[in-house]
Amino acid sequence: MANLKFVDTHNMVAFFSKPAESEGFEQIVDFLNAHTIKYALMINPTIYTSCIEQFWATVKAKIINGEVQLQALMDGKKIIITESIVRRDLQLEDAEGVDCLPNATIFEQLTLMCSKTTAWNKFSSTMASAIICLAINQKFNFSKYIFESMVKNLDNASGNFLMYPRFVQAFVNQQLEGMPSHKRIYIAPYHTKKIFGNMRRVGKCFSGRETPLFQTMMVQDQEEVGEDLEMPTDPHHTPTII
């Protein structure tokens, strides 16, 4: 596990604000702000480079009482990560979520999202399932996906890397008190308002078809309803996005 690197496009922080560039995409912001996945997308602990390096340099997968665990040594103390710990520390509340949808369901739902499925074919069935579950308000087991991805990183044929730095730091913070021996800080990249500025409704790659938000994704503006978000009941309330 020597000489592992961070991948700056991985595990980025998301900020769900509404800059001017977000016009036409406000409903997506409201939807994600109301979803339990919000915490995992926005959590931004101070990431200590040597902490993440030490974790991935020492971590091993073990089966204890029939449960897969990731065990690492951090400053001489054992750090244990399981699927349930991922769920707890990232506040995902997805224990009853599906792992993967049937292929027929995946293609049916992707057809509803876009007239062409070529771009979606680049996704794995698991990732496509995650996107579809978000759209149709079906619970997806993100905790299992994250944990199994960490396990696979230990024996990744395409190359290991310092995976999930934000998440790993959050897990470690729950099991260790303070980071006195760690000084170097890794600044996690983040999505900004430019993500909306880069979206285009016109151009040679635009199919000409606007895809409406699914009714299951519609929520009222957080500024209007505060923290108690409710699903709208007006069946004619169907803003559109790309």
C-alpha positions as CSV (number, residue, x, y, z in Angstrom):
1,M,0.0,0.0,0.0
2,A,3.0,2.3,-0.4
3,N,2.9,5.6,-2.4
4,L,-0.8,5.8,-2.5
5,K,-2.3,9.1,-3.9
6,F,-5.4,11.1,-3.3
7,V,-7.7,11.5,-6.3
8,D,-8.9,15.0,-6.3
9,T,-12.1,14.2,-8.3
10,H,-13.1,11.6,-5.7
11,N,-15.1,12.1,-2.5
12,M,-15.7,15.8,-3.2
13,V,-17.7,18.1,-0.8
14,A,-21.0,19.4,-2.2
15,F,-22.6,22.7,-1.2
16,F,-26.3,22.9,-1.9
17,S,-26.8,26.6,-2.3
18,K,-28.7,28.4,-5.1
19,P,-26.4,30.8,-7.0
20,A,-27.6,32.7,-10.1
21,E,-26.2,29.9,-12.3
22,S,-28.6,27.4,-10.7
23,E,-31.6,28.8,-12.5
24,G,-33.7,26.0,-13.8
25,F,-32.0,23.5,-11.5
26,E,-33.4,24.7,-8.1
27,Q,-35.5,21.7,-7.7
28,I,-32.5,19.4,-7.6
29,V,-31.0,21.5,-4.9
30,D,-34.1,21.3,-2.8
31,F,-34.4,17.5,-3.4
32,L,-30.8,16.8,-2.2
33,N,-31.2,19.2,0.7
34,A,-34.2,17.2,1.9
35,H,-32.6,13.7,1.4
36,T,-30.7,11.8,4.1
37,I,-27.8,11.5,1.7
38,K,-27.2,15.2,2.3
39,Y,-25.0,14.7,5.3
40,A,-22.7,12.3,3.5
41,L,-22.4,14.7,0.6
42,M,-21.7,17.8,2.8
43,I,-19.7,16.5,5.7
44,N,-16.3,18.2,5.7
45,P,-14.1,17.3,8.6
46,T,-10.5,18.5,8.8
47,I,-8.6,15.8,6.9
48,Y,-5.2,14.9,8.1
49,T,-3.0,13.5,5.3
50,S,-1.0,11.2,7.5
51,C,-4.1,9.9,9.2
52,I,-5.6,8.7,5.8
53,E,-2.2,7.4,4.7
54,Q,-1.8,5.4,8.0
55,F,-5.3,4.0,7.7
56,W,-4.8,2.7,4.1
57,A,-1.3,1.5,4.9
58,T,-2.4,-0.7,7.8
59,V,-6.0,-1.7,7.0
60,K,-7.0,-5.3,6.5
61,A,-10.3,-7.0,5.8
62,K,-11.3,-9.7,8.4
63,I,-14.4,-11.7,9.0
64,I,-15.4,-11.6,12.7
65,N,-18.5,-13.6,13.7
66,G,-19.6,-13.8,10.1
67,E,-19.3,-10.0,9.6
68,V,-16.8,-8.4,7.3
69,Q,-14.7,-5.7,9.1
70,L,-12.0,-3.3,8.0
71,Q,-9.4,-3.1,10.8
72,A,-6.5,-0.6,10.8
73,L,-4.0,0.8,13.3
74,M,-4.1,4.5,13.9
75,D,-1.6,5.9,16.4
76,G,-1.4,2.4,17.9
77,K,-5.1,2.0,18.4
78,K,-7.3,-0.3,16.4
79,I,-9.9,1.3,14.1
80,I,-12.8,-0.8,13.0
81,I,-15.2,-0.1,10.2
82,T,-18.2,-2.1,9.2
83,E,-21.2,-1.4,7.1
84,S,-23.2,-0.5,10.2
85,I,-20.6,2.0,11.3
86,V,-20.6,3.6,7.8
87,R,-24.4,3.9,8.1
88,R,-24.2,5.4,11.6
89,D,-21.4,7.9,11.1
90,L,-22.7,9.1,7.7
91,Q,-26.3,9.2,9.0
92,L,-27.5,7.4,5.9
93,E,-30.5,5.5,7.5
94,D,-30.5,2.9,4.7
95,A,-30.4,-0.4,6.4
96,E,-33.5,-1.6,4.5
97,G,-32.3,-0.3,1.2
98,V,-31.9,-2.3,-2.0
99,D,-28.5,-3.3,-3.2
100,C,-29.2,-3.4,-6.9
101,L,-32.3,-3.2,-9.0
102,P,-33.2,-5.9,-11.7
103,N,-31.8,-5.1,-15.1
104,A,-35.3,-4.7,-16.6
105,T,-36.2,-2.1,-14.0
106,I,-32.9,-0.2,-14.6
107,F,-33.5,0.1,-18.4
108,E,-37.2,0.9,-17.9
109,Q,-36.4,3.8,-15.5
110,L,-33.4,5.1,-17.5
111,T,-35.7,5.3,-20.5
112,L,-38.0,7.5,-18.5
113,M,-35.1,9.8,-17.6
114,C,-33.6,10.1,-21.1
115,S,-34.6,9.2,-24.7
116,K,-31.1,7.7,-25.2
117,T,-29.5,5.3,-22.7
118,T,-26.0,5.3,-24.3
119,A,-24.5,7.6,-21.7
120,W,-26.1,5.7,-18.8
121,N,-24.5,2.4,-20.1
122,K,-21.2,3.7,-18.8
123,F,-22.5,3.4,-15.2
124,S,-22.4,0.1,-13.3
125,S,-25.7,-1.5,-12.5
126,T,-25.2,-0.6,-8.9
127,M,-24.6,3.1,-9.6
128,A,-27.5,3.2,-12.0
129,S,-29.6,1.6,-9.3
130,A,-28.5,4.3,-6.8
131,I,-29.5,7.1,-9.2
132,I,-32.8,5.5,-10.0
133,C,-33.6,4.9,-6.3
134,L,-32.9,8.6,-5.6
135,A,-35.3,9.6,-8.4
136,I,-38.2,7.3,-7.5
137,N,-37.8,7.8,-3.7
138,Q,-36.8,4.1,-3.1
139,K,-34.3,3.5,-0.4
140,F,-30.9,2.4,-1.7
141,N,-28.2,0.9,0.6
142,F,-25.5,3.5,0.1
143,S,-23.7,2.2,3.3
144,K,-23.2,-1.2,1.8
145,Y,-22.0,0.3,-1.5
146,I,-19.5,2.6,0.3
147,F,-18.2,-0.2,2.6
148,E,-17.8,-2.8,-0.2
149,S,-16.0,-0.2,-2.3
150,M,-13.5,0.3,0.5
151,V,-13.0,-3.5,0.8
152,K,-12.4,-3.8,-3.0
153,N,-9.9,-1.0,-2.8
154,L,-7.6,-3.3,-0.8
155,D,-7.2,-5.5,-3.9
156,N,-8.0,-3.2,-6.7
157,A,-6.4,-4.5,-10.0
158,S,-6.5,-1.0,-11.5
159,G,-4.6,0.5,-8.6
160,N,-5.3,1.4,-5.0
161,F,-5.7,5.0,-3.8
162,L,-6.4,7.0,-0.6
163,M,-10.1,6.3,-1.0
164,Y,-12.9,8.2,0.8
165,P,-10.7,10.7,2.7
166,R,-13.7,12.6,4.1
167,F,-15.5,9.5,5.2
168,V,-12.4,7.7,6.6
169,Q,-11.6,10.8,8.7
170,A,-15.2,10.9,10.0
171,F,-15.0,7.3,11.0
172,V,-11.6,7.8,12.7
173,N,-12.8,10.9,14.5
174,Q,-15.6,8.8,16.1
175,Q,-13.1,6.3,17.5
176,L,-10.1,8.5,18.4
177,E,-9.9,11.6,20.6
178,G,-7.9,14.3,18.9
179,M,-5.2,14.1,16.3
180,P,-2.1,15.5,18.2
181,S,0.5,13.7,16.0
182,H,-1.1,14.6,12.7
183,K,-0.2,18.0,11.2
184,R,-0.5,17.9,7.4
185,I,-3.9,18.7,6.2
186,Y,-5.5,17.6,2.9
187,I,-8.0,20.1,1.5
188,A,-10.9,18.1,0.0
189,P,-12.0,19.5,-3.4
190,Y,-15.5,20.7,-3.6
191,H,-18.3,21.4,-6.0
192,T,-19.1,25.1,-6.4
193,K,-21.8,27.1,-8.2
194,K,-19.7,26.4,-11.4
195,I,-21.3,23.0,-11.6
196,F,-24.5,24.8,-12.7
197,G,-22.7,27.1,-15.0
198,N,-21.2,24.1,-16.9
199,M,-24.7,22.6,-17.5
200,R,-26.2,23.5,-20.9
201,R,-29.7,23.2,-22.3
202,V,-28.4,23.9,-25.9
203,G,-25.6,22.7,-28.1
204,K,-24.8,19.8,-30.3
205,C,-24.9,17.3,-27.4
206,F,-28.4,18.5,-26.3
207,S,-31.1,16.0,-27.4
208,G,-33.8,18.6,-27.4
209,R,-35.8,16.7,-24.8
210,E,-36.2,18.1,-21.3
211,T,-36.7,15.5,-18.6
212,P,-39.2,16.5,-15.9
213,L,-38.4,15.8,-12.3
214,F,-40.2,12.7,-11.0
215,Q,-43.1,13.6,-8.7
216,T,-41.3,11.6,-6.0
217,M,-38.4,14.2,-6.2
218,M,-40.5,17.3,-5.7
219,V,-40.1,19.1,-2.4
220,Q,-41.0,22.6,-1.3
221,D,-38.3,25.2,-1.0
222,Q,-36.5,24.8,2.3
223,E,-36.6,28.6,2.9
224,E,-40.4,28.3,2.8
225,V,-41.0,25.3,5.0
226,G,-37.9,25.3,7.2
227,E,-36.6,21.9,8.3
228,D,-40.0,20.1,8.1
229,L,-40.0,19.5,4.4
230,E,-43.2,18.1,2.8
231,M,-44.0,16.6,-0.5
232,P,-46.2,18.8,-2.6
233,T,-49.7,17.5,-3.5
234,D,-50.3,19.5,-6.6
235,P,-50.2,17.0,-9.5
236,H,-49.7,19.9,-12.0
237,H,-46.5,21.2,-10.2
238,T,-43.9,19.7,-12.6
239,P,-40.9,22.0,-13.2
240,T,-38.4,20.5,-15.7
241,I,-34.7,20.0,-15.8
242,I,-32.2,18.6,-18.3
